[in-house]
């Protein structure tokens, strides 16, 4: 376990044992702050982390990936729209699979939102035929999960 994890664990135990207000009171005494100052600082830290996470996901702009080919740009925009409404690559594992097939490492991807930059920069390098093939693939309407599709296939095989 990392140092951060151990500290988090210790703080959780203190809060469970003594309660949040007692822990904050003692921490504010140790730091020489009033309880309200400490709570305000903790709130600011929490807000910054929350805003940074949202900012990272929102940083992606398709405009940075567009080319000088209007037909290709139109296909990329359609794919982006389908990506946003989850009819194109609805799950992170779908994105990873597509990137792996194209020889692009996907091990570090943690979410669909943060994978957009890598995904669309890879798609921007594709030719128009590849993008058209992706657009022609049936859209995922969310009615079946991967497990549902697998179970349907098993049931079909049992009936045969």
SEDREN-726317 format. One record per residue (C-alpha): residue number from 1; chain; x, y, z. Coordinates in pm, 1 decimal, always signed. Example, Ala and Ser with C-alpha at 12.3 -4.5 7.8 and 13.67 -1.06 7.14 Angstrom:
% SEDREN-726317
<r zapa="1" nukol="A" u="+1230.0" v="-450.0" w="+780.0"/>
<r zapa="2" nukol="A" u="+1367.0" v="-106.0" w="+714.0"/>
This chain:
% SEDREN-726317
<r zapa="1" nukol="A" u="+0.0" v="+0.0" w="+0.0"/>
<r zapa="2" nukol="A" u="+125.5" v="+348.4" w="-83.7"/>
<r zapa="3" nukol="A" u="+190.7" v="+621.7" w="+171.0"/>
<r zapa="4" nukol="A" u="-117.7" v="+807.6" w="+48.6"/>
<r zapa="5" nukol="A" u="-324.6" v="+492.7" w="+92.5"/>
<r zapa="6" nukol="A" u="-191.6" v="+437.6" w="+445.1"/>
<r zapa="7" nukol="A" u="-263.8" v="+797.8" w="+545.2"/>
<r zapa="8" nukol="A" u="-614.0" v="+770.8" w="+403.5"/>
<r zapa="9" nukol="A" u="-666.4" v="+446.5" w="+595.0"/>
<r zapa="10" nukol="A" u="-540.2" v="+602.0" w="+921.2"/>
<r zapa="11" nukol="A" u="-763.3" v="+907.1" w="+879.8"/>
<r zapa="12" nukol="A" u="-1063.8" v="+686.2" w="+810.2"/>
<r zapa="13" nukol="A" u="-998.6" v="+493.1" w="+1131.6"/>
<r zapa="14" nukol="A" u="-967.9" v="+817.3" w="+1330.7"/>
<r zapa="15" nukol="A" u="-1295.5" v="+947.7" w="+1187.9"/>
<r zapa="16" nukol="A" u="-1474.0" v="+620.3" w="+1264.2"/>
<r zapa="17" nukol="A" u="-1332.0" v="+605.8" w="+1614.8"/>
<r zapa="18" nukol="A" u="-1367.6" v="+973.2" w="+1721.9"/>
<r zapa="19" nukol="A" u="-1598.7" v="+1134.9" w="+1469.1"/>
<r zapa="20" nukol="A" u="-1534.7" v="+1392.0" w="+1199.4"/>
<r zapa="21" nukol="A" u="-1571.1" v="+1700.5" w="+1420.6"/>
<r zapa="22" nukol="A" u="-1325.8" v="+1572.0" w="+1685.7"/>
<r zapa="23" nukol="A" u="-1066.7" v="+1487.1" w="+1419.3"/>
<r zapa="24" nukol="A" u="-1109.2" v="+1827.5" w="+1250.6"/>
<r zapa="25" nukol="A" u="-1089.0" v="+2004.4" w="+1587.1"/>
<r zapa="26" nukol="A" u="-762.8" v="+1830.0" w="+1679.6"/>
<r zapa="27" nukol="A" u="-616.4" v="+1878.1" w="+1330.3"/>
<r zapa="28" nukol="A" u="-698.1" v="+2249.8" w="+1337.8"/>
<r zapa="29" nukol="A" u="-526.4" v="+2277.0" w="+1679.4"/>
<r zapa="30" nukol="A" u="-220.1" v="+2094.0" w="+1545.7"/>
<r zapa="31" nukol="A" u="-200.7" v="+2322.8" w="+1242.3"/>
<r zapa="32" nukol="A" u="-275.5" v="+2641.2" w="+1436.1"/>
<r zapa="33" nukol="A" u="-589.9" v="+2716.9" w="+1237.4"/>
<r zapa="34" nukol="A" u="-947.1" v="+2779.4" w="+1342.8"/>
<r zapa="35" nukol="A" u="-1189.1" v="+2499.7" w="+1262.5"/>
<r zapa="36" nukol="A" u="-1371.0" v="+2716.5" w="+1010.8"/>
<r zapa="37" nukol="A" u="-1040.8" v="+2806.4" w="+835.6"/>
<r zapa="38" nukol="A" u="-946.1" v="+2439.6" w="+817.0"/>
<r zapa="39" nukol="A" u="-1287.8" v="+2341.7" w="+680.1"/>
<r zapa="40" nukol="A" u="-1266.2" v="+2620.6" w="+423.0"/>
<r zapa="41" nukol="A" u="-919.6" v="+2505.4" w="+310.7"/>
<r zapa="42" nukol="A" u="-1039.0" v="+2144.8" w="+286.0"/>
<r zapa="43" nukol="A" u="-1340.8" v="+2256.4" w="+83.8"/>
<r zapa="44" nukol="A" u="-1116.6" v="+2454.8" w="-155.9"/>
<r zapa="45" nukol="A" u="-886.2" v="+2152.9" w="-202.4"/>
<r zapa="46" nukol="A" u="-1186.0" v="+1929.4" w="-273.2"/>
<r zapa="47" nukol="A" u="-1326.5" v="+2179.8" w="-525.8"/>
<r zapa="48" nukol="A" u="-990.7" v="+2209.2" w="-707.8"/>
<r zapa="49" nukol="A" u="-964.5" v="+1832.1" w="-746.7"/>
<r zapa="50" nukol="A" u="-1320.7" v="+1813.0" w="-876.3"/>
<r zapa="51" nukol="A" u="-1265.5" v="+2095.6" w="-1128.2"/>
<r zapa="52" nukol="A" u="-934.1" v="+1943.9" w="-1248.3"/>
<r zapa="53" nukol="A" u="-1103.1" v="+1610.0" w="-1320.6"/>
<r zapa="54" nukol="A" u="-1379.4" v="+1779.5" w="-1519.5"/>
<r zapa="55" nukol="A" u="-1126.3" v="+1996.2" w="-1702.9"/>
<r zapa="56" nukol="A" u="-922.0" v="+1695.3" w="-1815.8"/>
<r zapa="57" nukol="A" u="-1228.1" v="+1526.7" w="-1963.0"/>
<r zapa="58" nukol="A" u="-1350.5" v="+1848.2" w="-2124.7"/>
<r zapa="59" nukol="A" u="-1013.1" v="+1939.0" w="-2279.4"/>
<r zapa="60" nukol="A" u="-1071.3" v="+1737.4" w="-2594.8"/>
<r zapa="61" nukol="A" u="-1174.5" v="+1927.7" w="-2904.1"/>
<r zapa="62" nukol="A" u="-1234.3" v="+1752.2" w="-3232.9"/>
<r zapa="63" nukol="A" u="-1135.8" v="+2071.6" w="-3415.8"/>
<r zapa="64" nukol="A" u="-770.6" v="+1998.5" w="-3328.4"/>
<r zapa="65" nukol="A" u="-793.1" v="+1663.8" w="-3510.4"/>
<r zapa="66" nukol="A" u="-959.6" v="+1781.2" w="-3830.7"/>
<r zapa="67" nukol="A" u="-776.6" v="+1762.4" w="-4161.4"/>
<r zapa="68" nukol="A" u="-795.3" v="+1959.2" w="-4482.0"/>
<r zapa="69" nukol="A" u="-1018.9" v="+1692.7" w="-4640.3"/>
<r zapa="70" nukol="A" u="-1384.0" v="+1800.7" w="-4596.6"/>
<r zapa="71" nukol="A" u="-1518.6" v="+1449.8" w="-4657.7"/>
<r zapa="72" nukol="A" u="-1288.1" v="+1302.9" w="-4392.5"/>
<r zapa="73" nukol="A" u="-1375.3" v="+1583.1" w="-4148.6"/>
<r zapa="74" nukol="A" u="-1745.7" v="+1515.6" w="-4200.4"/>
<r zapa="75" nukol="A" u="-1690.8" v="+1146.3" w="-4121.4"/>
<r zapa="76" nukol="A" u="-1490.8" v="+1234.6" w="-3808.8"/>
<r zapa="77" nukol="A" u="-1768.2" v="+1466.8" w="-3691.7"/>
<r zapa="78" nukol="A" u="-2028.6" v="+1194.5" w="-3742.3"/>
<r zapa="79" nukol="A" u="-1813.9" v="+946.5" w="-3549.9"/>
<r zapa="80" nukol="A" u="-1769.0" v="+1201.6" w="-3270.3"/>
<r zapa="81" nukol="A" u="-2145.3" v="+1256.1" w="-3249.5"/>
<r zapa="82" nukol="A" u="-2201.8" v="+879.9" w="-3233.6"/>
<r zapa="83" nukol="A" u="-1924.0" v="+852.3" w="-2973.9"/>
<r zapa="84" nukol="A" u="-2089.8" v="+1120.0" w="-2759.3"/>
<r zapa="85" nukol="A" u="-2428.4" v="+946.4" w="-2766.6"/>
<r zapa="86" nukol="A" u="-2260.0" v="+608.1" w="-2707.1"/>
<r zapa="87" nukol="A" u="-2364.5" v="+442.4" w="-3031.7"/>
<r zapa="88" nukol="A" u="-2000.3" v="+424.9" w="-3144.9"/>
<r zapa="89" nukol="A" u="-1761.3" v="+246.1" w="-2909.8"/>
<r zapa="90" nukol="A" u="-2000.9" v="+256.8" w="-2613.3"/>
<r zapa="91" nukol="A" u="-1756.8" v="+110.0" w="-2362.2"/>
<r zapa="92" nukol="A" u="-1391.7" v="+170.5" w="-2281.8"/>
<r zapa="93" nukol="A" u="-1304.9" v="-185.6" w="-2375.4"/>
<r zapa="94" nukol="A" u="-1443.0" v="-121.4" w="-2726.7"/>
<r zapa="95" nukol="A" u="-1209.5" v="+175.2" w="-2764.5"/>
<r zapa="96" nukol="A" u="-916.1" v="-28.1" w="-2638.0"/>
<r zapa="97" nukol="A" u="-995.8" v="-308.7" w="-2882.6"/>
<r zapa="98" nukol="A" u="-1010.2" v="-68.4" w="-3178.3"/>
<r zapa="99" nukol="A" u="-682.3" v="+98.1" w="-3081.8"/>
<r zapa="100" nukol="A" u="-509.5" v="-234.2" w="-3019.5"/>
<r zapa="101" nukol="A" u="-612.3" v="-352.4" w="-3367.3"/>
<r zapa="102" nukol="A" u="-439.0" v="-45.9" w="-3506.5"/>
<r zapa="103" nukol="A" u="-121.1" v="-107.1" w="-3306.3"/>
<r zapa="104" nukol="A" u="-179.6" v="+176.5" w="-3058.6"/>
<r zapa="105" nukol="A" u="-122.2" v="+103.2" w="-2691.0"/>
<r zapa="106" nukol="A" u="-438.3" v="+142.2" w="-2485.1"/>
<r zapa="107" nukol="A" u="-319.0" v="+14.5" w="-2147.4"/>
<r zapa="108" nukol="A" u="-305.6" v="+359.9" w="-1989.3"/>
<r zapa="109" nukol="A" u="-661.2" v="+457.6" w="-2084.2"/>
<r zapa="110" nukol="A" u="-885.0" v="+493.3" w="-1780.1"/>
<r zapa="111" nukol="A" u="-1213.4" v="+627.0" w="-1920.6"/>
<r zapa="112" nukol="A" u="-1400.2" v="+696.4" w="-2242.3"/>
<r zapa="113" nukol="A" u="-1372.4" v="+1070.7" w="-2185.9"/>
<r zapa="114" nukol="A" u="-995.9" v="+1072.7" w="-2144.2"/>
<r zapa="115" nukol="A" u="-946.8" v="+835.9" w="-2437.7"/>
<r zapa="116" nukol="A" u="-1101.1" v="+1072.3" w="-2694.2"/>
<r zapa="117" nukol="A" u="-778.1" v="+1251.3" w="-2784.6"/>
<r zapa="118" nukol="A" u="-590.2" v="+929.2" w="-2860.0"/>
<r zapa="119" nukol="A" u="-888.8" v="+772.2" w="-3034.9"/>
<r zapa="120" nukol="A" u="-968.7" v="+1061.9" w="-3264.9"/>
<r zapa="121" nukol="A" u="-606.0" v="+1139.7" w="-3346.2"/>
<r zapa="122" nukol="A" u="-576.7" v="+775.1" w="-3456.3"/>
<r zapa="123" nukol="A" u="-897.9" v="+800.8" w="-3657.9"/>
<r zapa="124" nukol="A" u="-779.9" v="+1125.6" w="-3820.2"/>
<r zapa="125" nukol="A" u="-482.7" v="+934.5" w="-3962.7"/>
<r zapa="126" nukol="A" u="-710.3" v="+674.0" w="-4123.6"/>
<r zapa="127" nukol="A" u="-817.4" v="+699.1" w="-4484.2"/>
<r zapa="128" nukol="A" u="-1173.9" v="+786.9" w="-4579.3"/>
<r zapa="129" nukol="A" u="-1256.1" v="+423.7" w="-4665.7"/>
<r zapa="130" nukol="A" u="-1176.0" v="+309.2" w="-4310.9"/>
<r zapa="131" nukol="A" u="-1382.7" v="+587.9" w="-4159.5"/>
<r zapa="132" nukol="A" u="-1673.0" v="+506.7" w="-4390.4"/>
<r zapa="133" nukol="A" u="-1655.2" v="+140.3" w="-4284.9"/>
<r zapa="134" nukol="A" u="-1673.2" v="+248.5" w="-3921.3"/>
<r zapa="135" nukol="A" u="-1975.7" v="+464.6" w="-3997.7"/>
<r zapa="136" nukol="A" u="-2147.0" v="+178.0" w="-4180.4"/>
<r zapa="137" nukol="A" u="-2113.3" v="-59.9" w="-3886.5"/>
<r zapa="138" nukol="A" u="-2442.2" v="-106.1" w="-3705.9"/>
<r zapa="139" nukol="A" u="-2486.9" v="+131.4" w="-3416.1"/>
<r zapa="140" nukol="A" u="-2514.6" v="+2.5" w="-3064.6"/>
<r zapa="141" nukol="A" u="-2857.8" v="+85.5" w="-2931.6"/>
<r zapa="142" nukol="A" u="-2775.9" v="-27.7" w="-2579.6"/>
<r zapa="143" nukol="A" u="-3037.5" v="-303.5" w="-2580.7"/>
<r zapa="144" nukol="A" u="-2778.0" v="-576.2" w="-2534.3"/>
<r zapa="145" nukol="A" u="-2472.1" v="-580.6" w="-2316.4"/>
<r zapa="146" nukol="A" u="-2173.4" v="-787.8" w="-2421.9"/>
<r zapa="147" nukol="A" u="-2286.0" v="-1055.2" w="-2179.6"/>
<r zapa="148" nukol="A" u="-2632.8" v="-1050.9" w="-2333.2"/>
<r zapa="149" nukol="A" u="-2492.6" v="-1107.4" w="-2680.8"/>
<r zapa="150" nukol="A" u="-2279.1" v="-1397.6" w="-2557.4"/>
<r zapa="151" nukol="A" u="-2571.4" v="-1559.9" w="-2378.0"/>
<r zapa="152" nukol="A" u="-2789.7" v="-1522.7" w="-2689.6"/>
<r zapa="153" nukol="A" u="-2524.9" v="-1704.6" w="-2894.2"/>
<r zapa="154" nukol="A" u="-2502.9" v="-1984.7" w="-2636.0"/>
<r zapa="155" nukol="A" u="-2880.7" v="-2026.4" w="-2636.8"/>
<r zapa="156" nukol="A" u="-2885.8" v="-2036.9" w="-3018.2"/>
<r zapa="157" nukol="A" u="-2618.2" v="-2308.8" w="-3017.0"/>
<r zapa="158" nukol="A" u="-2808.1" v="-2516.4" w="-2759.0"/>
<r zapa="159" nukol="A" u="-3124.5" v="-2509.5" w="-2971.2"/>
<r zapa="160" nukol="A" u="-2937.3" v="-2634.8" w="-3279.0"/>
